[in-house]
Amino acid sequence: MISKIMKLWVLTALLAMLLAGCEPNNQSTPSSQGFAGLGTEVEGFAQVQPNPLITYPEALAKHPDYRIEWWYITANLETTSGEPLGIQWTLFRQAASPSPQREGLASQQLWLGHVGLTTGDQHFSADRYGRGGIGQAGVEMEPFSAWIDHWSLEAMDENASDFTLKASETLFGEVPFGYELTLQKTGPAVLQGDQGFSVKSPQGQASYYVSLPFLAAKGSVNIEGESYQVTGQAWLDREWSSQPLAADQEGWDWFSLHLDQGDKLMLFRLRHTEADDYFSGTYITAEGIPHPLKPEQIHMQPLRQHPVAGRQVPVEWQLSVDDFGINLRTQALNPDAWMATGIAYWEGPIRFEGTHQGWGYLEMTGY
C-alpha cells in the first residue's frame, strides 16, 4: 500500500489529466479539450487507425503506447427473492507521457478504479487511485488479470472464457457494499464499429472498441452487512485510444441493452457544444453477429428529466432503430444513481419495454 503522500500525488495527477479544467463533483463546463480531457490533442502517443487486426483474448491486454484505456463491466442482476439491482466495475489507465515506458516509481502510468451498486432505492459508489510500477494496480495476461488494490477482474483460464469479479469498499470498519461474481462467456467477443474501429465524431476521432455482451453472472452482493445471492447478465467493454473525443464534445449518453430474444443493442450519443450530436451503435444478433449502425439509423429522445446532484439528468428515453424494428422506452431503476466520484456522472441499470423488453445499463456524462 502506498503512503498517504503518494496517494495524494496520484489523485492530483490523475485529476489534472482527466478533468482538464472540470471541478470534481461539480457540473462540468465545455472546454477546448472535450469531456474529462478526452478531446485533448496529443503528440507522441500511438494513434488509432482504420482496419485494425483485433483478436480475443489479446484485446484484454493493456496498450501502454496509447494515452488512455479502460476495462468496464456492468451487470443487471436479480436476488433470489426477485429484487432487481445492478453493479458497475471499471478500471482506467492514463499515461502521463508517451513511450518509452519507464519502470518502478518512474512509471508514467496512472490508474483509476470506479465501482457502483444500485438498487431501487439505494446507490453506492467509490473510486480508487493508483500508480503503475509498484504493483498497486495493473493488467497482466496468461491468464488475464486486472486490479487496483483489492478490486479485481481475473480470467480463470488463458482463453478468458470465465472470470471472477470482486470489489468491496470499507468505511469506518464496516462494509457498506461489495460484490463477488463469476462471469461466464456464453457468446463471442464483438468488434464494435468497423471491425473494432469505433468512430466518435465527424472529424474522425476514434477508439478501438471490443465488447463481451454475452456474460452470464452469478454470485453474491453485500449491502450494509446483508448478503444476497444474485444471478443475471453482464456486459464487458474494452476501449483504448489516445484522443477518443473531439474537443467540442461535452459528454455522452451510452446504452447497453439485453433484449428479450437474446440479441443485444449498444447505442451512444456524443453531445457537441456547437454542432449536431454524433450517434453510433451496434445491433448484435443472439448468435453474436454485429450489425454496425450509421448515425442516421439511430434515434434517441430524452423524455423525462430528474434532479440529482444539482443537475437535471434525463432518466427516461425513447430509443429506436427502425431498420431492425426496434422502438423502446427506457426507465431507470433508480433515478438517483449518481456516481459521486472524482469525475462525477450518472450510471445505473434501466428497464425497457416496447417492441422488445429487457434490462440494460445507461451511462450519462457531462451534465
N, C-alpha and C positions, 0 to 999 in steps of 0.2 A: 504494500500500500504506500503510495507516495505521500509526502508530507503535506500539511495544510498550505504551506507556501507554494509547493509545486502545483497543488490543485488550483490555487488562485491564479497562478500563471497560465495554466491550461485554460481555465474558464475565460480569463481575459483575452487570450489569444484567439480562442475559438469564436467568442462573441464578436471580436473585432473583425474577423474574416467573414463570418456567416451573416452577421446582422447588417454590415455595410451601412451603418448610419441609422438603423432602426433601433428604437429603445426596447429593451426586454420587457415583455408583458404589457406593452402599450401598443396601441393601434399603429401599424406601420404606415409610413407615408411613401409615395412613389419617389424613387431616386433614379439616378442615371446608371445604376448598377443592377436593376431588377430586384425582385423579391429576395431578401436574405443574401444579397450579393451574388446571386446565381447568374446574373447577366453581365458580370464584370468581364471585360476583355482581358485576356491573359496571354503572356508570351512564355515560351519555354516548355509548356506542357504539351503532352500528346493531344492531338485533335481528333474528334470523331469524324469519320469519313463514311460515305456510302459503300455498299457492297461488302459489309464485314463478313468474316467467317467465324461465327459464334457457335460453340458446341457446349453440350451439357455433360458432365457437371463442371467442366473447366470454367464456365461463366461465373461460378460461385467464388472463384479466386479473387483476391484483391488485385487492383490495377494501379499501382502507385505512381505510374508515369502520368496519369490523369489527375486533375485537380481535386475532384470530388466524386464520391460514390456512396451507395447505401444498400443495405440488406434490410428488407422491410416486410413484416408479416402482419396480417390481420386475420382474425378468426371469428366467425359467427357461431356461438356455442349455445347449448341448452342444458340446464341442470336436469337431474333425474325427475324432478317434480314439474318440468316443463317450462321453467322460467328462462327467458332469453337473456343473453349477455354477450359482450364482445371483448376481445383483447387485442392490443397492438404491441409489437416489439420491433424496434428499429435501431440499427447501428449505422452511423455515418462516419466516413473517413474524409478528412480535408487535409490537403498538403499546403504547408506554409510557403514552399518554394519548389521549383522543378527539380528533376533529376540532375546530377547523380544522387542516389539515395544514400543517406548517412545512417550510421548505426548508433545504438545506445542512446545516451542523453542528447546526442547531436541530431537525432532523427527529426525530420521536418513533418512527420505525420502526426496529426491530432485526431482524436476520436470523440464522438458524442453518441450517447445512447438515450433513447426515449422508450418508455413503456406506459401503457394505459390499460385501464379496465373499466368497462361501462356496463351498468345495469339500467333498468328502467327508471330508477330514482337515485342512483349514485354514480359518480365518476371519479376515478383516481388517476393521477398522472405523476410521473417523476422523470428526471433526467440525470445523467451521469457524464462526467467529462474525464478524458484520459489522454495520455500521450503515447506515441509509439516508442519503440526501442527499449522499453523496460519491462515488457510482459504484462502490463496492466490491461491492455486492450489490443485486439488484433484479429487477424484472419489467417488460418493455416489450411492446407489441403492434405489429402491422403491419410485419413478422411478429412472432410471439410469441418472446420470449427471456427466459430466467430464468437467473440466475447468482449465484454467490458466489465471489469470487476467480477461479480458473481452472476451477472446476467449472461446467458449463453444460448447459442443455437449450434447444435452439433449433429452431424450426419452419423448414422450408425454403421455405414459401410462406405466403401470407396466409390460406389455408384451414386451415392446421395439419393437413395430411394426412400429412406426413413430418417426422421430427425427427432431429437429431443429439444424442447424449448423450455427455458427456465428463467424466471425473474421473480424477485421479491424485494420489497422496499421496507426497511426497518426505520421506525421513528420512535425515539424515546423508549427503546426496549421492546416495542410492540411491532407487529407486522400488520399494517393496515390493509395491504393487498399483495397478492402474488399469484403465480400460477406455475404449474409443471405439466407440460403436454407432450404427447407423442404425435408426430405428423407423418402420415403415410402417403406417399406419392401414388395416386391412383390413375394418373393420366400423364401425357407428355409435357415436357417443357415447351413453352410457346414463345416464339420470337415476335415481339411487338413491332409495329411499323413495317418497314421494308426489310425483312429478314434480320430484324433486330436493330435497324437504323430508324430511330423514332424522332421525327422532326417536331420541333416545338414552336416554330414561328415562321411567318412568311419569309423572313430574312435567312432562314436555314439553320438556326441554332438547333442542336440535336443532342441526343444521348444514345448510348447503346442500352437496350431495354429487353430483358428476358423475364418471363413470369412462370411460376408454378401455380396455376389456378385450380389444379385438381389435387387437393390435400385433404385427407380425412383426419380429423383431430379428435383426440380424447385425452382425458387426464383429470386433474383437479385444479380448482381455483380456490384461493383463500381470500375472504373478505372480512376484515376486522376480527380475525381469530376463528371464523367459521369456515369449514372446508366443504366444498361442493364437488361432486363428480359431474363431469361435463362431457358432451360429445358434440360434433359439428363439422363444419367445413372451414378450411383455411386457404389463404392465398399468399404466396411469396413473390415479391418483386425484387429484381436486381437491376440497378441502373448505374452507369458510370459515364462521366463526361468531364470536360474542362470549362465549358460555358454552355450549360443546358438551356438557358433562357436568353431572350432579348433584353436589352437594357430598359425598355419601357414596359415590361411585363410585371405587374404589381402583385400577382398571386394567381392561384389556380383553384379549380373545383374538380376533384377526381373521384370517380366511382369505380368500384369493382363489385360485380353482381353475379350471384349464383342463381341462375334461372331454374324453374321447376322441372324442366325436361332434361336437366343435366348440362345444358350449354351455359356459356359464360359470356359476360359483356364487360368490357373496360371502356370507359369514356373519360375524357378530360376537356376542360375549357381553361385556357390561359387568358387572363384578362389584361388588356393593354390600356395604358393611360390615355393615349391619343390615337388609337386605331381600333378597328374591329377586333373582337375576341378571336382567338385561334382555337379550333376544335380538332380533336383526333380521337381515335379509339380502335377497338378490335372486337368483332363478334367471333366467338370461338365455339365451334360445334361441340356436342357432347363427346365426340371422338377425338377432340383436340385439334381440329383443323382451323387455323386462324384465317379470318377474312378482314384485312385492314380496311378501315373506313376512311373515306375522304371527308374533309371538313363540311362540305355541303350536304352530306348524308346525315349529319348529326344535328339534332335539335334538343337544346337544354334550356328550360324555362324555370326560373325560381318562382315559387308560388306563395310562400309564407316566410316572413322574417321573424326572428326571435331575438330578444335582447339577452346577450350573455357577455360578461366581462366588459361592459361598457360599449358594446358594439351591436349592430343589427346584422344577424347572420341568417342566410336562407337555409332553413331546415326542412323544407318540403319542396320537391321539384317534379316537373313533368319532363320525362325523357322519351325521345322517340327516334327510331331508325326505321323509316318507312320501308326501305328496300328489304329488310328482314322481318317485317311485320311486327315490330316491337313498339309498344306505346305503354309507358309505365308512369305511375305516380308513386313517388317515394316519400317516406315519413321516417324521421329519426326516432330510434328507440328512446333516446334521452336528449332533448334539445340543448341541455346544458353540458354537453360533452366537450368542454373546453380544455385543451392541453395547456395548463399554466406552467409551461416550461420556459427556458431562457428565450427561445424563439417560440412564441405562442401561436396557436392555431386551433381550429375545430377539427375533431376527429372522432367518429363514432359509428356504431352499427346502425343500419337502416333496414326497414322492410319495404316491400313494394308490391303493388297489385296493378292489374290492367290486363293486357294481352298475356302477361306472364305474372306469376307470383314468385316470391322468394325473399332472400336476405342478401345483404351485402355490406359494404363499407363506403363511407364518404369522408373525404379529407378536403378541408377548405382553408386556404392560407391567404394572408394579405388583407383581412378585414379589420 
